[in-house]
Amino acid sequence: MTTMKATPPTNPDSSGVAPENPSYPYGLRIMLEEAQIAALNLDLSALKLDAELDLRARVCVVGLNETPGEREGQGRSLSLQITDLELTHDAEKSRDAVAKRLYRHGTKQ
């Protein structure tokens, strides 16, 4: 896997202080709401902040952009729409253990 962690800015702002940026770019964050949590049959009480999960997703390319004249790699973007999603807890070894921990009824429905 390749880390997506942002590199800290090297140029200070006008006050001489480097701006504070999040560790990961905003576009890499997804938020699941009630409908998606229910569809995945997740038990949120089994999770805690900073817990690491394995994510498997199927995506569809919905946008491609390359702006000419920009420095190489600086004018490009790729938009992906997540169409299917699966979450597992990476610390668990067996699929059944994962299901018992994450899914309310022991298995995904």
C-alpha positions in Angstrom: 0.0 0.0 0.0 1.0 3.6 -0.6 0.5 6.1 2.2 -1.7 9.1 1.3 -0.5 11.2 4.2 0.0 14.8 3.2 3.5 16.3 3.3 3.6 19.4 5.5 3.9 22.8 3.7 7.3 24.2 3.6 6.4 27.8 2.8 5.3 29.9 5.7 2.4 32.3 5.3 2.7 36.1 5.7 3.0 35.8 9.5 6.1 33.6 9.0 4.3 30.5 10.4 3.7 27.4 8.3 -0.1 26.8 7.9 -1.5 23.9 9.8 -2.9 21.3 7.5 -4.7 18.0 8.2 -2.6 14.8 8.1 -4.7 13.5 5.1 -6.3 15.5 2.3 -10.0 16.1 2.7 -10.9 14.2 -0.5 -9.7 11.0 1.1 -12.3 11.1 3.9 -15.6 9.4 3.5 -18.5 9.7 5.9 -21.1 6.9 6.2 -24.5 8.0 7.3 -27.4 6.0 8.8 -28.4 4.3 5.5 -24.9 3.1 4.7 -24.3 2.0 8.3 -27.5 0.0 8.2 -26.7 -1.4 4.7 -23.3 -2.7 6.1 -25.1 -3.9 9.2 -22.4 -2.3 11.3 -22.4 -2.1 15.1 -20.8 1.2 15.9 -20.4 0.3 19.6 -17.8 -2.2 18.5 -15.6 0.6 17.2 -13.6 3.4 18.8 -11.9 6.5 17.4 -8.6 5.7 15.7 -9.5 2.1 15.3 -8.0 0.8 12.0 -10.2 -1.1 9.6 -9.5 -2.7 6.3 -11.6 -1.1 3.5 -12.3 -2.8 0.2 -14.2 -0.7 -2.3 -15.3 -0.8 -5.9 -15.2 2.6 -7.5 -16.3 4.1 -10.8 -14.3 6.8 -12.5 -16.6 9.8 -12.8 -14.1 12.6 -13.6 -10.7 13.0 -15.2 -8.9 16.4 -15.5 -5.5 17.4 -16.7 -4.8 21.1 -16.9 -2.1 21.9 -19.5 0.7 24.3 -18.6 0.8 23.2 -14.9 3.9 21.7 -13.5 4.0 17.9 -14.1 1.5 16.2 -11.8 0.2 19.5 -10.3 -2.8 20.0 -12.7 -4.3 16.6 -12.6 -7.3 15.2 -10.8 -9.3 12.0 -10.7 -12.8 11.7 -9.3 -14.0 8.3 -8.1 -17.5 7.3 -7.0 -17.6 4.5 -4.4 -20.2 2.1 -5.6 -19.6 -0.9 -3.3 -17.9 -1.1 0.1 -16.7 -3.7 2.6 -15.1 -3.0 6.0 -13.1 -5.5 8.1 -11.1 -5.1 11.3 -7.5 -5.9 10.4 -6.5 -7.1 13.9 -8.9 -10.0 13.7 -7.7 -13.2 11.9 -10.9 -15.0 11.0 -13.8 -13.7 9.0 -16.2 -15.1 11.6 -14.5 -13.2 14.3 -14.7 -10.0 12.3 -18.4 -10.6 11.6 -19.1 -11.2 15.3 -17.3 -8.0 16.3 -18.5 -5.6 13.6 -21.9 -6.9 12.4 -24.9 -7.0 14.7 -26.0 -10.5 13.9 -22.7 -12.2 13.4 -22.7 -12.2 9.6 -23.3 -9.7 6.9 -26.8 -10.0 5.5 
